[in-house]
């Protein structure tokens, strides 16, 4: 039972990740945050 629940949770997480990566607004936000972090790490 625990293995099945774990497998379902993993599948749900993969589906969420795929949905987010297919969302252009989300990926644009990720790029913007990464750019800001890159600027901060230059300090």
Buried (B, 14 or more C-beta within 10 A) or exposed (E): EEEEEEEEEEEEEEEEEEEEEEEEEEEEEEEEEEEEEEEEEEE
